[in-house]
Amino acid sequence: MIPIIAIANLINGILSAFLTLRLYIRYRLRASENYPTAGVRYFIAFYATLTILWLLYATPGLVTNNLTLIMFFQSLADLGVLVGAMIGIQIACFALNKKNIGILASIVIVTCGLVYVTGLLFSHPPSIQELVPPYVYWHPATPQWLRVMNGIVAAFGSLTFIITFAVLGFKTKTNELVRRRSFLLATGMFFLFLASLVFFVFATSGFMLTFTASILGIAGLFFMLRGIPYRDEYNEQMATYRNENSIR
């Protein structure tokens, strides 16, 4: 049997790792030249989190078939989704120069993470194996309300990111490269938003919906890949936002 969903998630993880490596190389270059690196650090943290959570989602069938271990790895990945949502909001607030809002949102998300862990302590059934010949996949038996809570938090973080960069892209007039990257980042996050919505809210046990979530994640990462600068740096992008497009 082929663990097709785990394979799709593995592809997601490899793509995220590639993005993380690219950003880290840019970060080291700017640090060696004594340029500001705050914006790059946020994106490195975001893509590193995506890498870890996708690789955790890729463990069923590729690393282990133990249902309890799979539940553990999938629960860690679910927590990674909350971390990714928090970092996404921090990136948006950094671009808008609204750090206080980012801190408040982080407190709310951390609270949701504590609720999730507490909920698992009271109910942590092993994952369930499903066969759809020639494929096999595993879905969590986590209480539905915990998964819906994670989905809502992920959706909130994604929508904050999408709206921020879409609006900043529309408002950018003098730098076409930054404008195009803004729309690519927003589009990529939109696909990741759809993936989280399908995965956490609608795909409790359906093979096609779970597989669709993985494919949407791959599409989102490809769009965001196109939004990463090749010849200049994220700090130029952030400077453009602050100089021309501040939202007050």
Summary of the structure (lengths in Angstrom):
residues: 248
radius of gyration: 18.4
end to end distance: 54.6
largest distance: 55.9
contacts: 858
relative contact order: 0.14
helix: 76%
strand: 5%
